Amino acid sequence: MGQVNKVSHVFTLGHVAEMLGEDEEWLFEVAEEMDPEDGQLWVVGVGEDGVMAFTDDGIENLKELIAIHKEDPSIIEKRHQVLAAIMKPKTEESDEV
């Protein structure tokens, strides 16, 4: 038998933000760096886009990321700049001589 998933519950982003005393929108930005292996996942219901949620281990990993982001608040802005550069449409080169 393969690995058995031992996650029995998760905490939504809003609940975790309240537990940690952090702004939910800012916490979302921080948690975007996480993957399912880090304990961040999405819970989807009927007719919903989904909500970010965390396992117990995910909350511990998130706390570490919070500390890193508070030490260097520019991380999120740098990520936004990189994403903007990637998403920026390329302009056609002019045929003028």
N, CA, C and O atoms as a printed pandas DataFrame, in Angstrom:
     atom_number atom_name residue_name chain_id  residue_number  x_coord  y_coord  z_coord
0              1         N          MET        A               1    0.851   -1.185    0.000
1              2        CA          MET        A               1    0.000    0.000    0.000
2              3         C          MET        A               1    0.889    1.239    0.000
3              4         O          MET        A               1    1.890    1.298    0.714
4              5         N          GLY        A               2    0.512    2.226   -0.809
5              6        CA          GLY        A               2    1.301    3.454   -0.926
6              7         C          GLY        A               2    1.127    4.363    0.277
7              8         O          GLY        A               2    0.520    3.992    1.282
8              9         N          GLN        A               3    1.668    5.548    0.150
9             10        CA          GLN        A               3    1.588    6.542    1.217
10            11         C          GLN        A               3    0.132    6.925    1.472
11            12         O          GLN        A               3   -0.635    7.155    0.537
12            13         N          VAL        A               4   -0.230    6.987    2.731
13            14        CA          VAL        A               4   -1.588    7.357    3.111
14            15         C          VAL        A               4   -1.592    8.826    3.535
15            16         O          VAL        A               4   -0.774    9.258    4.346
16            17         N          ASN        A               5   -2.532    9.581    2.967
17            18        CA          ASN        A               5   -2.660   10.990    3.325
18            19         C          ASN        A               5   -3.218   11.089    4.735
19            20         O          ASN        A               5   -4.284   10.542    5.022
20            21         N          LYS        A               6   -2.516   11.773    5.608
21            22        CA          LYS        A               6   -2.925   11.856    7.005
22            23         C          LYS        A               6   -3.538   13.202    7.369
23            24         O          LYS        A               6   -3.644   13.532    8.550
24            25         N          VAL        A               7   -3.941   13.979    6.371
25            26        CA          VAL        A               7   -4.583   15.267    6.634
26            27         C          VAL        A               7   -6.058   15.011    6.918
27            28         O          VAL        A               7   -6.778   14.475    6.075
28            29         N          SER        A               8   -6.501   15.398    8.114
29            30        CA          SER        A               8   -7.905   15.176    8.474
30            31         C          SER        A               8   -8.713   16.465    8.473
31            32         O          SER        A               8   -9.942   16.433    8.534
32            33         N          HIS        A               9   -8.012   17.615    8.402
33            34        CA          HIS        A               9   -8.700   18.901    8.396
34            35         C          HIS        A               9   -7.762   19.967    7.837
35            36         O          HIS        A               9   -6.543   19.799    7.813
36            37         N          VAL        A              10   -8.358   21.057    7.393
37            38        CA          VAL        A              10   -7.591   22.208    6.922
38            39         C          VAL        A              10   -8.236   23.465    7.485
39            40         O          VAL        A              10   -9.382   23.450    7.934
40            41         N          PHE        A              11   -7.476   24.549    7.450
41            42        CA          PHE        A              11   -7.952   25.852    7.929
42            43         C          PHE        A              11   -7.974   26.810    6.743
43            44         O          PHE        A              11   -6.994   26.902    6.004
44            45         N          THR        A              12   -9.079   27.522    6.555
45            46        CA          THR        A              12   -9.178   28.464    5.445
46            47         C          THR        A              12   -8.268   29.667    5.680
47            48         O          THR        A              12   -7.869   29.959    6.807
48            49         N          LEU        A              13   -7.958   30.342    4.603
49            50        CA          LEU        A              13   -7.102   31.525    4.662
50            51         C          LEU        A              13   -7.651   32.552    5.651
51            52         O          LEU        A              13   -6.901   33.094    6.463
52            53         N          GLY        A              14   -8.943   32.817    5.587
53            54        CA          GLY        A              14   -9.537   33.798    6.493
54            55         C          GLY        A              14   -9.368   33.404    7.949
55            56         O          GLY        A              14   -9.085   34.251    8.797
56            57         N          HIS        A              15   -9.538   32.129    8.240
57            58        CA          HIS        A              15   -9.392   31.652    9.613
58            59         C          HIS        A              15   -7.937   31.769   10.074
59            60         O          HIS        A              15   -7.663   32.191   11.198
60            61         N          VAL        A              16   -7.014   31.391    9.192
61            62        CA          VAL        A              16   -5.588   31.476    9.534
62            63         C          VAL        A              16   -5.181   32.934    9.743
63            64         O          VAL        A              16   -4.433   33.238   10.672
64            65         N          ALA        A              17   -5.664   33.834    8.893
65            66        CA          ALA        A              17   -5.351   35.260    9.047
66            67         C          ALA        A              17   -5.811   35.747   10.416
67            68         O          ALA        A              17   -5.095   36.481   11.097
68            69         N          GLU        A              18   -7.003   35.335   10.807
69            70        CA          GLU        A              18   -7.522   35.729   12.119
70            71         C          GLU        A              18   -6.695   35.107   13.243
71            72         O          GLU        A              18   -6.375   35.779   14.223
72            73         N          MET        A              19   -6.350   33.832   13.105
73            74        CA          MET        A              19   -5.539   33.146   14.122
74            75         C          MET        A              19   -4.193   33.837   14.330
75            76         O          MET        A              19   -3.718   33.973   15.458
76            77         N          LEU        A              20   -3.581   34.276   13.212
77            78        CA          LEU        A              20   -2.233   34.852   13.274
78            79         C          LEU        A              20   -2.241   36.372   13.412
79            80         O          LEU        A              20   -1.184   36.980   13.574
80            81         N          GLY        A              21   -3.405   36.985   13.350
81            82        CA          GLY        A              21   -3.487   38.439   13.468
82            83         C          GLY        A              21   -2.897   39.163   12.275
83            84         O          GLY        A              21   -2.299   40.229   12.420
84            85         N          GLU        A              22   -3.065   38.582   11.090
85            86        CA          GLU        A              22   -2.508   39.176    9.870
86            87         C          GLU        A              22   -3.635   39.584    8.935
87            88         O          GLU        A              22   -4.750   39.070    9.030
88            89         N          ASP        A              23   -3.339   40.513    8.029
89            90        CA          ASP        A              23   -4.283   40.944    7.010
90            91         C          ASP        A              23   -4.462   39.813    5.999
91            92         O          ASP        A              23   -3.478   39.261    5.507
92            93         N          GLU        A              24   -5.697   39.471    5.691
93            94        CA          GLU        A              24   -5.984   38.334    4.816
94            95         C          GLU        A              24   -5.425   38.528    3.408
95            96         O          GLU        A              24   -4.873   37.591    2.832
96            97         N          GLU        A              25   -5.558   39.715    2.854
97            98        CA          GLU        A              25   -5.054   39.961    1.496
98            99         C          GLU        A              25   -3.536   39.846    1.443
99           100         O          GLU        A              25   -2.983   39.267    0.507
100          101         N          TRP        A              26   -2.864   40.399    2.450
101          102        CA          TRP        A              26   -1.399   40.314    2.504
102          103         C          TRP        A              26   -0.973   38.861    2.678
103          104         O          TRP        A              26   -0.015   38.410    2.049
104          105         N          LEU        A              27   -1.680   38.138    3.526
105          106        CA          LEU        A              27   -1.354   36.735    3.769
106          107         C          LEU        A              27   -1.529   35.910    2.490
107          108         O          LEU        A              27   -0.745   34.998    2.229
108          109         N          PHE        A              28   -2.545   36.226    1.701
109          110        CA          PHE        A              28   -2.737   35.555    0.417
110          111         C          PHE        A              28   -1.507   35.749   -0.463
111          112         O          PHE        A              28   -1.018   34.798   -1.074
112          113         N          GLU        A              29   -1.009   36.983   -0.528
113          114        CA          GLU        A              29    0.185   37.292   -1.332
114          115         C          GLU        A              29    1.386   36.476   -0.860
115          116         O          GLU        A              29    2.145   35.947   -1.671
116          117         N          VAL        A              30    1.549   36.382    0.446
117          118        CA          VAL        A              30    2.665   35.618    1.004
118          119         C          VAL        A              30    2.504   34.136    0.673
119          120         O          VAL        A              30    3.458   33.483    0.251
120          121         N          ALA        A              31    1.309   33.614    0.862
121          122        CA          ALA        A              31    1.055   32.180    0.695
122          123         C          ALA        A              31    1.084   31.724   -0.759
123          124         O          ALA        A              31    1.174   30.525   -1.023
124          125         N          GLU        A              32    1.011   32.656   -1.710
125          126        CA          GLU        A              32    1.081   32.276   -3.121
126          127         C          GLU        A              32    2.387   31.570   -3.464
127          128         O          GLU        A              32    2.467   30.866   -4.471
128          129         N          GLU        A              33    3.392   31.752   -2.646
129          130        CA          GLU        A              33    4.689   31.100   -2.871
130          131         C          GLU        A              33    4.662   29.615   -2.508
131          132         O          GLU        A              33    5.564   28.863   -2.877
132          133         N          MET        A              34    3.634   29.204   -1.793
133          134        CA          MET        A              34    3.580   27.843   -1.286
134          135         C          MET        A              34    2.977   26.882   -2.307
135          136         O          MET        A              34    2.223   27.280   -3.195
136          137         N          ASP        A              35    3.330   25.613   -2.156
137          138        CA          ASP        A              35    2.816   24.534   -2.984
138          139         C          ASP        A              35    2.069   23.542   -2.097
139          140         O          ASP        A              35    2.147   23.629   -0.872
140          141         N          PRO        A              36    1.351   22.606   -2.702
141          142        CA          PRO        A              36    0.660   21.603   -1.885
142          143         C          PRO        A              36    1.594   20.843   -0.940
143          144         O          PRO        A              36    1.205   20.502    0.177
144          145         N          GLU        A              37    2.832   20.577   -1.389
145          146        CA          GLU        A              37    3.776   19.891   -0.506
146          147         C          GLU        A              37    4.121   20.714    0.726
147          148         O          GLU        A              37    4.564   20.173    1.740
148          149         N          ASP        A              38    3.913   22.038    0.634
149          150        CA          ASP        A              38    4.176   22.936    1.763
150          151         C          ASP        A              38    2.973   23.031    2.693
151          152         O          ASP        A              38    3.049   23.671    3.742
152          153         N          GLY        A              39    1.864   22.398    2.316
153          154        CA          GLY        A              39    0.672   22.429    3.162
154          155         C          GLY        A              39   -0.348   23.484    2.781
155          156         O          GLY        A              39   -1.243   23.797    3.567
156          157         N          GLN        A              40   -0.223   24.037    1.578
157          158        CA          GLN        A              40   -1.220   25.002    1.076
158          159         C          GLN        A              40   -1.985   24.321   -0.030
159          160         O          GLN        A              40   -1.388   23.750   -0.943
160          161         N          LEU        A              41   -3.304   24.376    0.039
161          162        CA          LEU        A              41   -4.123   23.778   -1.000
162          163         C          LEU        A              41   -5.397   24.580   -1.198
163          164         O          LEU        A              41   -5.637   25.565   -0.500
164          165         N          TRP        A              42   -6.198   24.158   -2.138
165          166        CA          TRP        A              42   -7.443   24.865   -2.457
166          167         C          TRP        A              42   -8.622   23.968   -2.128
167          168         O          TRP        A              42   -8.606   22.776   -2.436
168          169         N          VAL        A              43   -9.637   24.534   -1.508
169          170        CA          VAL        A              43  -10.880   23.836   -1.214
170          171         C          VAL        A              43  -11.932   24.427   -2.144
171          172         O          VAL        A              43  -12.141   25.640   -2.176
172          173         N          VAL        A              44  -12.591   23.552   -2.899
173          174        CA          VAL        A              44  -13.558   24.006   -3.888
174          175         C          VAL        A              44  -14.924   23.411   -3.562
175          176         O          VAL        A              44  -15.055   22.222   -3.270
176          177         N          GLY        A              45  -15.925   24.266   -3.619
177          178        CA          GLY        A              45  -17.300   23.823   -3.403
178          179         C          GLY        A              45  -18.121   24.042   -4.661
179          180         O          GLY        A              45  -17.623   24.597   -5.640
180          181         N          VAL        A              46  -19.344   23.620   -4.643
181          182        CA          VAL        A              46  -20.241   23.760   -5.787
182          183         C          VAL        A              46  -20.446   25.244   -6.091
183          184         O          VAL        A              46  -20.837   26.020   -5.219
184          185         N          GLY        A              47  -20.179   25.619   -7.332
185          186        CA          GLY        A              47  -20.388   26.992   -7.764
186          187         C          GLY        A              47  -19.388   27.985   -7.198
187          188         O          GLY        A              47  -19.626   29.191   -7.257
188          189         N          GLU        A              48  -18.279   27.512   -6.653
189          190        CA          GLU        A              48  -17.268   28.400   -6.060
190          191         C          GLU        A              48  -15.966   28.312   -6.845
191          192         O          GLU        A              48  -15.673   27.297   -7.477
192          193         N          ASP        A              49  -15.196   29.385   -6.794
193          194        CA          ASP        A              49  -13.868   29.372   -7.397
194          195         C          ASP        A              49  -12.890   28.600   -6.532
195          196         O          ASP        A              49  -11.918   28.041   -7.040
196          197         N          GLY        A              50  -13.132   28.564   -5.254
197          198        CA          GLY        A              50  -12.240   27.881   -4.322
198          199         C          GLY        A              50  -11.691   28.860   -3.309
199          200         O          GLY        A              50  -11.716   30.074   -3.511
200          201         N          VAL        A              51  -11.202   28.318   -2.230
201          202        CA          VAL        A              51  -10.608   29.126   -1.171
202          203         C          VAL        A              51   -9.291   28.477   -0.755
203          204         O          VAL        A              51   -9.194   27.255   -0.644
204          205         N          MET        A              52   -8.288   29.308   -0.529
205          206        CA          MET        A              52   -6.997   28.825   -0.091
206          207         C          MET        A              52   -7.135   28.293    1.331
207          208         O          MET        A              52   -7.820   28.887    2.164
208          209         N          ALA        A              53   -6.479   27.170    1.596
209          210        CA          ALA        A              53   -6.528   26.569    2.924
210          211         C          ALA        A              53   -5.170   25.954    3.264
211          212         O          ALA        A              53   -4.321   25.760    2.395
212          213         N          PHE        A              54   -4.992   25.658    4.539
213          214        CA          PHE        A              54   -3.700   25.174    5.020
214          215         C          PHE        A              54   -3.863   23.997    5.968
215          216         O          PHE        A              54   -4.792   23.948    6.774
216          217         N          THR        A              55   -2.949   23.062    5.853
217          218        CA          THR        A              55   -2.851   21.989    6.830
218          219         C          THR        A              55   -2.143   22.546    8.066
219          220         O          THR        A              55   -1.699   23.694    8.064
220          221         N          ASP        A              56   -2.040   21.742    9.109
221          222        CA          ASP        A              56   -1.290   22.178   10.295
222          223         C          ASP        A              56    0.162   22.490    9.926
223          224         O          ASP        A              56    0.714   23.505   10.352
224          225         N          ASP        A              57    0.776   21.606    9.129
225          226        CA          ASP        A              57    2.155   21.853    8.689
226          227         C          ASP        A              57    2.222   23.094    7.806
227          228         O          ASP        A              57    3.195   23.845    7.855
228          229         N          GLY        A              58    1.192   23.304    7.006
229          230        CA          GLY        A              58    1.146   24.483    6.153
230          231         C          GLY        A              58    1.149   25.768    6.951
231          232         O          GLY        A              58    1.778   26.748    6.551
232          233         N          ILE        A              59    0.454   25.775    8.076
233          234        CA          ILE        A              59    0.438   26.964    8.937
234          235         C          ILE        A              59    1.831   27.226    9.489
235          236         O          ILE        A              59    2.264   28.376    9.566
236          237         N          GLU        A              60    2.529   26.173    9.869
237          238        CA          GLU        A              60    3.903   26.350   10.367
238          239         C          GLU        A              60    4.812   26.887    9.270
239          240         O          GLU        A              60    5.628   27.774    9.520
240          241         N          ASN        A              61    4.678   26.356    8.052
241          242        CA          ASN        A              61    5.477   26.869    6.927
242          243         C          ASN        A              61    5.108   28.314    6.614
243          244         O          ASN        A              61    5.974   29.130    6.297
244          245         N          LEU        A              62    3.835   28.620    6.704
245          246        CA          LEU        A              62    3.378   29.988    6.457
246          247         C          LEU        A              62    3.963   30.954    7.478
247          248         O          LEU        A              62    4.332   32.075    7.128
248          249         N          LYS        A              63    4.052   30.538    8.722
249          250        CA          LYS        A              63    4.646   31.390    9.761
250          251         C          LYS        A              63    6.090   31.736    9.413
251          252         O          LYS        A              63    6.535   32.861    9.642
252          253         N          GLU        A              64    6.823   30.767    8.859
253          254        CA          GLU        A              64    8.203   31.026    8.447
254          255         C          GLU        A              64    8.239   32.042    7.303
255          256         O          GLU        A              64    9.077   32.944    7.294
256          257         N          LEU        A              65    7.326   31.892    6.340
257          258        CA          LEU        A              65    7.263   32.848    5.234
258          259         C          LEU        A              65    6.877   34.242    5.717
259          260         O          LEU        A              65    7.394   35.241    5.216
260          261         N          ILE        A              66    5.982   34.309    6.675
261          262        CA          ILE        A              66    5.583   35.599    7.237
262          263         C          ILE        A              66    6.803   36.312    7.802
263          264         O          ILE        A              66    7.004   37.501    7.554
264          265         N          ALA        A              67    7.613   35.586    8.559
265          266        CA          ALA        A              67    8.823   36.179    9.144
266          267         C          ALA        A              67    9.765   36.682    8.052
267          268         O          ALA        A              67   10.341   37.763    8.174
268          269         N          ILE        A              68    9.921   35.905    6.997
269          270        CA          ILE        A              68   10.799   36.303    5.888
270          271         C          ILE        A              68   10.262   37.572    5.222
271          272         O          ILE        A              68   11.026   38.491    4.928
272          273         N          HIS        A              69    8.959   37.621    4.987
273          274        CA          HIS        A              69    8.356   38.780    4.315
274          275         C          HIS        A              69    8.359   40.019    5.208
275          276         O          HIS        A              69    8.449   41.141    4.708
276          277         N          LYS        A              70    8.265   39.831    6.493
277          278        CA          LYS        A              70    8.329   40.997    7.385
278          279         C          LYS        A              70    9.750   41.530    7.463
279          280         O          LYS        A              70    9.961   42.727    7.658
280          281         N          GLU        A              71   10.722   40.642    7.311
281          282        CA          GLU        A              71   12.119   41.064    7.310
282          283         C          GLU        A              71   12.457   41.810    6.020
283          284         O          GLU        A              71   13.263   42.741    6.030
284          285         N          ASP        A              72   11.837   41.397    4.907
285          286        CA          ASP        A              72   12.073   42.039    3.617
286          287         C          ASP        A              72   10.733   42.252    2.901
287          288         O          ASP        A              72   10.338   41.438    2.066
288          289         N          PRO        A              73   10.039   43.339    3.227
289          290        CA          PRO        A              73    8.716   43.599    2.639
290          291         C          PRO        A              73    8.724   43.795    1.123
291          292         O          PRO        A              73    7.661   43.791    0.503
292          293         N          SER        A              74    9.888   43.964    0.520
293          294        CA          SER        A              74    9.946   44.206   -0.931
294          295         C          SER        A              74    9.767   42.926   -1.748
295          296         O          SER        A              74    9.646   43.005   -2.971
296          297         N          ILE        A              75    9.746   41.767   -1.126
297          298        CA          ILE        A              75    9.654   40.503   -1.861
298          299         C          ILE        A              75    8.407   40.461   -2.734
299          300         O          ILE        A              75    8.485   40.092   -3.906
300          301         N          ILE        A              76    7.270   40.830   -2.182
301          302        CA          ILE        A              76    6.018   40.776   -2.938
302          303         C          ILE        A              76    6.062   41.746   -4.120
303          304         O          ILE        A              76    5.651   41.392   -5.224
304          305         N          GLU        A              77    6.552   42.956   -3.899
305          306        CA          GLU        A              77    6.621   43.942   -4.979
306          307         C          GLU        A              77    7.559   43.462   -6.085
307          308         O          GLU        A              77    7.270   43.652   -7.266
308          309         N          LYS        A              78    8.672   42.845   -5.713
309          310        CA          LYS        A              78    9.596   42.314   -6.723
310          311         C          LYS        A              78    8.920   41.224   -7.542
311          312         O          LYS        A              78    9.098   41.166   -8.759
312          313         N          ARG        A              79    8.144   40.359   -6.891
313          314        CA          ARG        A              79    7.433   39.307   -7.596
314          315         C          ARG        A              79    6.404   39.913   -8.559
315          316         O          ARG        A              79    6.234   39.430   -9.679
316          317         N          HIS        A              80    5.720   40.973   -8.114
317          318        CA          HIS        A              80    4.747   41.653   -8.981
318          319         C          HIS        A              80    5.442   42.224  -10.213
319          320         O          HIS        A              80    4.911   42.138  -11.320
320          321         N          GLN        A              81    6.618   42.803  -10.030
321          322        CA          GLN        A              81    7.353   43.386  -11.154
322          323         C          GLN        A              81    7.771   42.314  -12.153
323          324         O          GLN        A              81    7.672   42.520  -13.363
324          325         N          VAL        A              82    8.233   41.183  -11.658
325          326        CA          VAL        A              82    8.638   40.086  -12.544
326          327         C          VAL        A              82    7.431   39.570  -13.320
327          328         O          VAL        A              82    7.510   39.363  -14.530
328          329         N          LEU        A              83    6.318   39.365  -12.627
329          330        CA          LEU        A              83    5.114   38.883  -13.296
330          331         C          LEU        A              83    4.614   39.885  -14.335
331          332         O          LEU        A              83    4.169   39.491  -15.413
332          333         N          ALA        A              84    4.686   41.167  -14.017
333          334        CA          ALA        A              84    4.255   42.201  -14.959
334          335         C          ALA        A              84    5.135   42.179  -16.208
335          336         O          ALA        A              84    4.642   42.334  -17.325
336          337         N          ALA        A              85    6.433   41.987  -16.013
337          338        CA          ALA        A              85    7.352   41.939  -17.149
338          339         C          ALA        A              85    7.076   40.713  -18.019
339          340         O          ALA        A              85    7.160   40.785  -19.245
340          341         N          ILE        A              86    6.753   39.608  -17.392
341          342        CA          ILE        A              86    6.456   38.379  -18.135
342          343         C          ILE        A              86    5.152   38.525  -18.906
343          344         O          ILE        A              86    5.043   38.066  -20.044
344          345         N          MET        A              87    4.173   39.157  -18.292
345          346        CA          MET        A              87    2.846   39.272  -18.892
346          347         C          MET        A              87    2.738   40.418  -19.899
347          348         O          MET        A              87    1.774   40.477  -20.663
348          349         N          LYS        A              88    3.707   41.318  -19.908
349          350        CA          LYS        A              88    3.663   42.478  -20.796
350          351         C          LYS        A              88    3.727   42.010  -22.249
351          352         O          LYS        A              88    4.622   41.258  -22.633
352          353         N          PRO        A              89    2.757   42.469  -23.052
353          354        CA          PRO        A              89    2.777   42.058  -24.465
354          355         C          PRO        A              89    3.996   42.647  -25.166
355          356         O          PRO        A              89    4.378   43.795  -24.936
356          357         N          LYS        A              90    4.583   41.841  -26.013
357          358        CA          LYS        A              90    5.747   42.310  -26.767
358          359         C          LYS        A              90    5.269   43.215  -27.894
359          360         O          LYS        A              90    4.304   42.900  -28.591
360          361         N          THR        A              91    5.951   44.337  -28.066
361          362        CA          THR        A              91    5.598   45.265  -29.146
362          363         C          THR        A              91    6.292   44.829  -30.415
363          364         O          THR        A              91    7.407   44.310  -30.385
364          365         N          GLU        A              92    5.617   45.048  -31.532
365          366        CA          GLU        A              92    6.206   44.694  -32.822
366          367         C          GLU        A              92    7.294   45.709  -33.140
367          368         O          GLU        A              92    7.156   46.908  -32.899
368          369         N          GLU        A              93    8.364   45.185  -33.682
369          370        CA          GLU        A              93    9.466   46.076  -34.074
370          371         C          GLU        A              93    9.046   46.882  -35.279
371          372         O          GLU        A              93    8.375   46.375  -36.178
372          373         N          SER        A              94    9.436   48.113  -35.295
373          374        CA          SER        A              94    9.091   49.014  -36.390
374          375         C          SER        A              94    9.892   48.657  -37.641
375          376         O          SER        A              94   11.055   48.263  -37.555
376          377         N          ASP        A              95    9.240   48.804  -38.825
377          378        CA          ASP        A              95    9.910   48.549  -40.104
378          379         C          ASP        A              95   10.617   49.790  -40.618
379          380         O          ASP        A              95   11.202   49.767  -41.701
380          381         N          GLU        A              96   10.571   50.883  -39.848
381          382        CA          GLU        A              96   11.170   52.136  -40.291
382          383         C          GLU        A              96   12.685   52.023  -40.296
383          384         O          GLU        A              96   13.280   51.312  -39.486
384          385         N          VAL        A              97   13.302   52.755  -41.246
385          386        CA          VAL        A              97   14.761   52.732  -41.381
386          387         C          VAL        A              97   15.357   53.969  -40.807
387          388         O          VAL        A              97   16.576   54.134  -40.827
